[in-house]
Structure formats: C-alpha cells, structure tokens
Amino acid sequence: MAGISLSADSHIAYAQGSSGLFPSFNPTRQVTRAEAAQMLYRLLPPDAPASNTAYADVPAGAWYAKAVSSLADLGVLEAQDGMLDTGRAVTRGEFVRYIACFFPLRTDGQLFPDVAEDDPNAPFIRSAQAYGWAQGGSDGLFHPDETINRAAAVVLLNRALGRTADRAYIDGHHPAFYVDVAPSSWYYYDVCEATVPHQYTASGGAESWTSHTAREAVPQNGIQLSDGWLYCYDSARGDVVREAMVGNHYFNINGRFTTGNNELDSWLHKIVLARTDSSQTQEQKLRALFLYTRDSFTYLRRPPYEMGVYDYMETDALRILDTGYGNCYCYASLFWYLSRWIGYDSVIYNGTVGVRRSPHSWVEINLNGKNYIFDTELEMAYRRKKRFDVNLYKFYDAGNSWNYRRPQSGGAAV
C-alpha cells in the first residue's frame, strides 16, 4: 500500500526515551497514532517523498506533523473529515496494519482465533503472521483490539525489520539506560535495539554489534536525587541499583528509593519536588526540608510511646501529612523519611529529653564523623514561645546539656 519499504539495513534509533541523566522510556504507556507515525517516519528511506498536506487537527509546528502527514499521504494512516486523530491510542491490530503496509501483502498466513475474517486489519495480521513477526500470546490469541504499549511496539517492529539485538555486546557495553527498563525485563534488549544507533554485521539471521553511539550524559556513581526521586547509579553495571539495599536504603525495581508504602512515597516525592531544586547543595535541601517540617504543621498532644519502640514512623508520618497535626513522634518521623529520601542515613530515636526526662522523638545524622541532632518539633515549640534563639537544626550537643537520652535497649531505627 505504501509503495516504499522501511529502512532495515541502517540500524538507526527509531524510538526515543526522555532526556536527562535518569531518562525514562515509559514502556507500559500506550502508543498514540502520532507516536506510531513518528517511529515509522524515522524508518522511511531518505528519498521518501515529503508531505505538505495539512490536516485540521495537526498544528503545523507539532513534533509529529511531518510524520503523520507523510504516513497519511502514503495511505498508512487514514484521515476522516480532514483529521488524523493523532492522540488516539493505537490497537495491536492497527499497529500491525501500519507496519504491514510497507511489506508485500501475503495471503498464506493463518488468522488467530480471535481475529475475525471481516476485521479491517485481518489481511494485514494474516500477512504479518505469514512473515513470522505477528505472534500470539501464551493463550494462542492475538488480542487485536487491545491497545499496544511502547514496549510491545518496539518488539513487534524489531521483528518486522529483522533487527535482533546483540545481547552479549549490550551486556558488555550498557549502551542504553532507562530507569523504567530493567535489564531483567522481557523487552530490555528490544528497547536497546530500537533506541541506540549502532553498526553491526549480520550472519545466519543474527546481528553482531561492532559499535554504537554512546550516551551523551551518564550519571555519577552512587546515590543522587533526580526529579524528586533518589537513585543509586552503579557505573560498573551501567544501570541503577534495583531491588536491593544500599546501606539503609532500599531501591525498587525502577531503581527508586522507597519507604515500602506507596502513599507515603507519593507524599515525600511531592514535598521534595516542591521544597528543593537542583541549584541547592545537599545541605541546603536538608535545611529546606527541616523548615518545611518545622513550620507546616500544628502540634497535637497524644500519648507517648514506650521508650525504644520503633513501629510508629510510617503511621505517624502519614498521620501528620493527612491531618496537618502531630506530636514529636509525627514531626520526627516525617523529617526522618524526608532526610532519607534525599540520601541521608538518618537515625530516629525514641527516648527522653530534658531534666524531667520527657518522652521525645528526634532525628540524628552523622556528618563528617559527628552525630548532629535535628529536632523539628522542639524547635517549633520554642518558636511558638517567641524563642527564636533556639536552633535545633544540625545541633551538636557535645556535653549533652539538653539531656537527650537514648534508650539503653532497642537502639534506634535507621
């Protein structure tokens, strides 16, 4: 139908992720008609005719304008009433049709049981099945009406183009890195194949990469904050640490530090995004989060916990965030999580303070070999009494003049 073929010999990058040191590929996001057209447009040969056709719902300066108009002129995308409906999600059947338009149509394939003969995409699905790149799932079905996501789209397009990622080369050179594409994911190598320009040799239906275009930016080794999320980049593996502990921080499948509670993670991420920025030093970020915790809530007296008990942090951090009210345990819990969220190995104590040994909770952080006290609730209490001279941010009490008493048993929570 298209009258031209897709470029299969030159292994350019036809799909892209986001920019930045910790980019995302969004593998589970649905593919829109605009995105599908852009992928295929990048694969058109250099001498493919350019399109100047205007469509009512395609702004002239849109990033996808040339792609969708060119694909429409080739008969791949259908227009209706002068519009291309570029934001609509593409189904699996439609995406196969888009690709199959660039190949001679075959009739010797078998239709999947869930593809009706009168389905407009049926001839193209049959042709793709004959070529061997349209495959069913474990249930033997093709699910033509399901929307296709970005991971499945690049797998399907790689198959159609005969592009087979060189796994050994990729494992050795780590040419691609996306925080949401783990090397263990079933689509990892296909994403590398689709997003990394590379040179190769082919033999026996397999390709061997000989070189690739290196990433423009690579994160520094170790723990660092990006877009409100904490990652730990492992330069030896060319990837972030996933599903593992680094010190007292646990990083999930997407390489992000997590408290283990999705609601709390969402709160902490929003707070860090709102209260810190990349121009700040690490300690300026810590100070900003201390002030946020100190000044954003109202004290509410509640019964104290038994000294040395550490099962309250998650509950009390959410309590103060959800209600706006909290006691020392709530203040300390929230600041403990926030300081850990930006990379500090903070410690929270449940002990007493003052000569009266009042039950109290606070946070300590070891900086350059010294343990400093961070007491958001007590500093807030003094400020309510107009005592602005009391500074319990990064407070080093060498002689323990404030009588902070840590539990003899039970230690502290890290």
C-alpha positions as CSV (number, residue, x, y, z in Angstrom):
1,M,0.0,0.0,0.0
2,A,2.7,2.5,1.0
3,G,4.7,1.8,-2.2
4,I,8.1,2.1,-0.4
5,S,9.9,0.0,2.1
6,L,11.1,0.7,5.6
7,S,14.9,1.0,6.1
8,A,16.1,-2.2,7.6
9,D,19.8,-2.1,6.9
10,S,20.7,1.1,8.7
11,H,20.1,0.5,12.4
12,I,19.1,4.0,13.5
13,A,17.3,4.8,16.6
14,Y,13.6,4.9,15.7
15,A,12.3,5.2,19.2
16,Q,13.4,7.6,22.0
17,G,13.0,8.0,25.7
18,S,13.1,11.2,27.8
19,S,16.2,13.3,28.2
20,G,18.3,13.8,31.4
21,L,20.6,11.8,33.5
22,F,17.9,9.4,34.6
23,P,15.7,9.1,31.5
24,S,12.5,7.1,31.2
25,F,11.3,5.0,28.2
26,N,7.7,4.6,29.5
27,P,7.4,1.0,28.3
28,T,3.9,0.5,29.5
29,R,2.5,3.7,28.1
30,Q,0.0,3.4,25.3
31,V,1.2,4.3,21.8
32,T,-0.7,7.1,20.1
33,R,-1.2,7.4,16.4
34,A,1.3,10.3,16.4
35,E,3.9,8.2,18.2
36,A,3.4,5.3,15.8
37,A,3.7,7.5,12.8
38,Q,6.9,9.1,14.2
39,M,8.5,5.7,14.7
40,L,7.7,4.6,11.1
41,Y,8.6,8.0,9.7
42,R,12.2,7.7,11.1
43,L,12.5,4.5,9.2
44,L,11.5,5.8,5.8
45,P,14.3,5.9,3.2
46,P,16.0,9.3,2.6
47,D,14.4,9.6,-0.8
48,A,10.8,9.2,0.5
49,P,8.6,12.0,-0.7
50,A,7.9,14.7,1.8
51,S,4.4,15.8,2.6
52,N,2.9,19.2,2.6
53,T,-0.6,18.1,3.3
54,A,-2.4,20.0,6.1
55,Y,-4.9,18.4,8.4
56,A,-7.3,20.2,10.6
57,D,-6.2,18.6,13.9
58,V,-2.4,18.7,13.2
59,P,-0.7,22.0,14.2
60,A,1.9,23.0,11.7
61,G,4.7,23.1,14.3
62,A,3.8,19.9,16.1
63,W,6.7,17.5,16.6
64,Y,4.7,14.8,14.8
65,A,3.3,17.0,12.0
66,K,5.6,15.8,9.2
67,A,5.4,12.2,10.3
68,V,1.6,11.9,10.4
69,S,1.1,13.8,7.2
70,S,3.7,11.7,5.4
71,L,2.2,8.5,6.6
72,A,-1.3,9.7,5.7
73,D,-0.1,10.6,2.2
74,L,1.3,7.0,1.9
75,G,-2.1,5.6,2.8
76,V,-0.9,4.2,6.1
77,L,-2.8,6.5,8.4
78,E,-6.4,7.1,7.4
79,A,-7.9,10.6,7.6
80,Q,-11.6,11.2,8.5
81,D,-13.2,14.6,7.8
82,G,-9.7,16.1,7.3
83,M,-8.5,15.0,10.7
84,L,-6.0,12.3,11.8
85,D,-7.0,11.8,15.4
86,T,-3.3,11.8,16.4
87,G,-3.9,11.5,20.1
88,R,-5.9,8.3,19.9
89,A,-4.3,5.1,21.3
90,V,-3.4,2.5,18.7
91,T,-4.6,-1.1,18.9
92,R,-2.4,-4.1,18.3
93,G,-4.3,-4.8,15.1
94,E,-3.9,-1.2,13.8
95,F,-0.2,-1.2,14.6
96,V,0.4,-4.4,12.7
97,R,-1.5,-2.9,9.7
98,Y,0.7,0.3,9.8
99,I,3.8,-1.9,9.6
100,A,2.4,-4.4,7.1
101,C,1.6,-1.6,4.7
102,F,5.4,-1.4,3.9
103,F,5.6,-5.1,3.0
104,P,4.2,-7.1,0.1
105,L,0.9,-8.5,1.3
106,R,0.9,-12.2,1.9
107,T,-2.2,-14.5,2.0
108,D,-0.6,-17.7,3.1
109,G,-0.7,-16.9,6.8
110,Q,-3.2,-18.2,9.4
111,L,-5.6,-15.9,11.3
112,F,-5.5,-16.1,15.0
113,P,-8.7,-17.5,16.6
114,D,-9.7,-14.0,17.9
115,V,-9.3,-12.2,14.6
116,A,-12.5,-12.2,12.6
117,E,-12.3,-12.5,8.8
118,D,-14.2,-9.3,8.3
119,D,-11.9,-7.3,10.7
120,P,-10.4,-4.5,8.6
121,N,-7.0,-5.4,9.9
122,A,-7.3,-9.1,9.2
123,P,-5.5,-9.2,5.9
124,F,-2.5,-7.4,7.4
125,I,-2.5,-9.6,10.5
126,R,-2.6,-12.7,8.3
127,S,0.3,-11.3,6.2
128,A,2.3,-10.5,9.3
129,Q,1.7,-14.0,10.7
130,A,3.0,-15.4,7.4
131,Y,6.2,-13.4,7.7
132,G,6.5,-14.6,11.3
133,W,6.6,-11.3,13.2
134,A,3.0,-11.2,14.4
135,Q,2.8,-13.7,17.1
136,G,0.1,-14.6,19.6
137,G,0.3,-14.8,23.4
138,S,0.6,-17.8,25.6
139,D,-3.2,-18.3,25.1
140,G,-2.7,-18.5,21.3
141,L,-4.7,-15.3,20.8
142,F,-3.6,-12.0,19.2
143,H,-5.9,-9.6,21.0
144,P,-6.2,-7.2,18.1
145,D,-8.4,-4.8,19.9
146,E,-6.1,-4.2,22.8
147,T,-4.1,-1.0,22.8
148,I,-0.4,-1.6,22.3
149,N,2.2,-0.1,24.6
150,R,5.6,1.2,23.8
151,A,7.5,-2.0,24.8
152,A,5.3,-4.3,22.7
153,A,5.5,-1.8,19.8
154,V,9.3,-1.9,19.5
155,V,9.4,-5.7,19.9
156,L,6.9,-6.0,17.1
157,L,8.7,-3.5,14.8
158,N,12.1,-5.1,15.5
159,R,10.8,-8.5,14.4
160,A,9.3,-7.0,11.2
161,L,12.7,-5.3,10.4
162,G,14.7,-8.4,11.3
163,R,16.6,-6.4,13.9
164,T,17.9,-8.8,16.6
165,A,19.7,-7.1,19.5
166,D,23.3,-8.4,20.2
167,R,22.8,-9.4,23.9
168,A,26.5,-10.1,24.6
169,Y,27.5,-6.7,23.3
170,I,24.7,-4.9,25.2
171,D,25.6,-6.7,28.4
172,G,29.2,-5.7,28.0
173,H,28.8,-2.1,26.9
174,H,25.5,-1.0,28.5
175,P,24.6,1.3,25.6
176,A,21.2,2.3,26.9
177,F,19.9,3.2,30.3
178,Y,16.3,3.9,31.3
179,V,15.2,3.9,34.9
180,D,11.9,2.2,34.0
181,V,13.5,-0.5,31.8
182,A,15.3,-3.0,34.0
183,P,17.9,-5.3,32.3
184,S,15.8,-8.2,33.6
185,S,12.6,-7.1,31.7
186,W,11.5,-9.1,28.7
187,Y,11.7,-6.1,26.4
188,Y,15.1,-4.7,27.6
189,Y,17.2,-5.8,24.6
190,D,14.5,-4.8,22.1
191,V,14.4,-1.3,23.7
192,C,18.2,-1.1,23.3
193,E,17.9,-2.2,19.7
194,A,15.3,0.4,19.0
195,T,16.8,3.4,20.8
196,V,20.6,3.0,20.3
197,P,22.1,3.8,16.8
198,H,24.6,1.1,16.1
199,Q,26.7,-0.5,13.4
200,Y,26.6,-4.3,13.0
201,T,27.4,-7.3,10.9
202,A,24.9,-9.9,10.1
203,S,25.3,-13.7,9.8
204,G,22.9,-16.5,9.9
205,G,19.9,-14.3,10.8
206,A,21.7,-12.8,13.8
207,E,23.4,-9.5,14.1
208,S,26.7,-8.6,15.9
209,W,27.1,-5.1,17.0
210,T,30.5,-3.6,16.2
211,S,30.0,-0.1,17.6
212,H,27.3,2.2,18.9
213,T,26.6,5.9,19.5
214,A,27.4,6.5,23.2
215,R,25.1,8.2,25.6
216,E,25.6,11.9,25.8
217,A,25.2,12.0,29.6
218,V,26.0,9.4,32.2
219,P,25.1,9.7,35.9
220,Q,27.8,9.8,38.5
221,N,28.4,6.7,40.5
222,G,26.5,6.5,43.8
223,I,23.3,7.9,45.4
224,Q,21.8,11.0,43.8
225,L,18.5,12.8,43.6
226,S,16.8,13.4,40.2
227,D,13.3,14.8,39.6
228,G,12.4,14.3,43.2
229,W,13.4,10.6,43.2
230,L,16.5,9.1,44.8
231,Y,18.6,6.6,42.8
232,C,21.8,4.8,43.2
233,Y,23.8,4.5,39.9
234,D,26.2,1.6,39.5
235,S,28.7,2.6,36.8
236,A,30.1,-0.9,36.7
237,R,26.7,-2.2,35.6
238,G,25.6,0.9,33.6
239,D,22.4,0.8,35.5
240,V,20.7,1.9,38.7
241,V,20.6,-0.5,41.7
242,R,17.3,-2.4,41.6
243,E,15.5,-4.5,44.2
244,A,18.5,-4.2,46.6
245,M,19.7,-2.4,49.6
246,V,22.5,0.2,49.6
247,G,23.4,0.9,53.2
248,N,20.0,1.5,54.8
249,H,18.2,2.5,51.6
250,Y,16.1,0.0,49.6
251,F,15.7,0.6,45.9
252,N,12.8,-0.9,44.0
253,I,12.5,-2.4,40.5
254,N,12.6,1.0,38.9
255,G,15.7,1.9,40.9
256,R,14.0,4.4,43.2
257,F,14.4,4.5,46.9
258,T,11.1,3.5,48.5
259,T,9.6,3.5,52.0
260,G,7.6,0.5,51.1
261,N,4.4,2.5,51.3
262,N,3.1,3.9,48.0
263,E,1.0,6.6,49.7
264,L,4.0,7.8,51.7
265,D,6.3,7.7,48.7
266,S,3.9,9.9,46.8
267,W,3.8,12.4,49.6
268,L,7.6,12.5,50.0
269,H,8.1,12.9,46.3
270,K,5.8,15.8,46.0
271,I,7.3,17.5,49.1
272,V,10.9,17.1,47.8
273,L,9.9,18.4,44.4
274,A,8.2,21.4,45.9
275,R,10.8,22.3,48.5
276,T,14.1,21.6,46.8
277,D,15.7,22.2,43.4
278,S,18.9,21.2,41.6
279,S,20.6,24.5,42.3
280,Q,20.7,23.7,46.0
281,T,23.5,21.9,47.7
282,Q,22.7,18.7,49.6
283,E,22.7,20.5,52.9
284,Q,20.5,23.3,51.6
285,K,18.0,20.7,50.6
286,L,18.2,19.2,54.1
287,R,17.7,22.6,55.6
288,A,14.7,23.3,53.4
289,L,13.0,20.0,54.4
290,F,13.7,20.7,58.1
291,L,12.0,24.1,57.8
292,Y,9.1,22.6,55.9
293,T,8.6,20.0,58.7
294,R,9.0,22.6,61.5
295,D,6.6,25.2,60.0
296,S,3.9,23.4,58.2
297,F,2.0,21.6,60.9
298,T,0.2,22.2,64.2
299,Y,1.2,20.4,67.5
300,L,-1.3,17.9,68.9
301,R,-0.7,16.1,72.1
302,R,-1.0,12.4,72.1
303,P,0.0,9.6,74.5
304,P,3.8,8.8,74.3
305,Y,5.2,5.5,73.1
306,E,7.2,3.2,75.3
307,M,10.9,4.1,75.1
308,G,12.7,2.1,72.5
309,V,9.6,1.2,70.4
310,Y,10.0,1.8,66.7
311,D,6.8,0.8,65.0
312,Y,5.3,4.2,64.7
313,M,7.2,6.0,61.9
314,E,5.1,5.1,58.9
315,T,1.8,5.6,60.7
316,D,2.8,8.9,62.3
317,A,4.4,10.3,59.2
318,L,1.2,9.7,57.3
319,R,-0.9,11.0,60.3
320,I,0.8,14.4,60.2
321,L,0.6,14.6,56.4
322,D,-3.0,13.6,56.2
323,T,-4.3,15.7,59.1
324,G,-1.8,18.6,59.5
325,Y,-1.5,17.8,63.2
326,G,1.1,15.8,65.1
327,N,3.3,15.3,68.2
328,C,7.0,14.9,68.4
329,Y,6.8,11.3,67.0
330,C,5.0,12.6,64.0
331,Y,7.4,15.5,63.4
332,A,10.4,13.3,63.8
333,S,9.0,10.5,61.6
334,L,8.3,12.9,58.8
335,F,11.7,14.5,58.9
336,W,13.4,11.1,59.2
337,Y,11.7,10.0,56.0
338,L,12.4,13.2,54.1
339,S,16.1,13.3,55.0
340,R,16.4,9.6,54.0
341,W,14.5,10.5,50.7
342,I,17.4,12.8,49.7
343,G,20.1,10.3,50.6
344,Y,21.0,10.7,54.3
345,D,21.4,7.7,56.5
346,S,19.3,9.3,59.2
347,V,18.6,7.7,62.6
348,I,15.4,8.3,64.6
349,Y,15.4,8.0,68.4
350,N,12.6,7.3,70.8
351,G,13.9,8.4,74.1
352,T,13.6,11.4,76.5
353,V,14.8,15.0,76.6
354,G,15.4,17.5,79.4
355,V,16.0,17.1,83.1
356,R,12.4,15.9,83.5
357,R,13.0,13.1,81.0
358,S,10.0,13.9,78.9
359,P,9.2,11.2,76.3
360,H,10.5,12.5,73.0
361,S,11.5,11.5,69.5
362,W,14.1,13.2,67.3
363,V,16.5,12.6,64.3
364,E,20.2,12.4,64.2
365,I,22.6,12.4,61.2
366,N,26.3,11.6,61.3
367,L,28.1,14.2,59.3
368,N,31.9,14.1,59.0
369,G,32.1,11.7,62.0
370,K,29.9,13.7,64.3
371,N,26.3,12.9,65.3
372,Y,24.1,16.0,64.9
373,I,20.6,16.4,66.3
374,F,17.7,17.6,64.1
375,D,14.7,18.3,66.3
376,T,11.9,19.9,64.3
377,E,9.2,19.6,66.9
378,L,11.2,21.0,69.8
379,E,12.4,24.0,67.8
380,M,8.8,24.6,66.7
381,A,7.7,24.6,70.3
382,Y,10.3,27.2,71.3
383,R,9.4,29.4,68.3
384,R,5.7,29.3,69.5
385,K,7.0,30.8,72.7
386,K,8.9,33.5,70.7
387,R,12.2,31.9,71.5
388,F,13.8,32.3,68.1
389,D,17.3,32.0,69.5
390,V,17.0,28.2,69.9
391,N,18.5,26.4,66.9
392,L,18.0,22.6,66.8
393,Y,19.0,22.1,63.2
394,K,22.3,20.4,63.0
395,F,22.7,20.8,66.7
396,Y,25.9,19.3,68.2
397,D,25.5,18.8,71.9
398,A,29.0,17.9,72.9
399,G,28.3,18.0,76.7
400,N,24.7,16.7,76.4
401,S,23.5,19.9,78.1
402,W,20.0,19.3,76.7
403,N,19.8,15.9,78.3
404,Y,18.8,13.9,75.2
405,R,18.6,10.4,76.5
406,R,18.7,7.5,74.0
407,P,17.2,4.1,75.0
408,Q,19.6,1.7,76.6
409,S,17.9,-1.2,74.8
410,G,16.2,-1.2,71.4
411,G,18.8,1.3,70.0
412,A,17.5,3.4,67.2
413,A,15.7,3.0,63.8
414,V,17.8,3.6,60.7
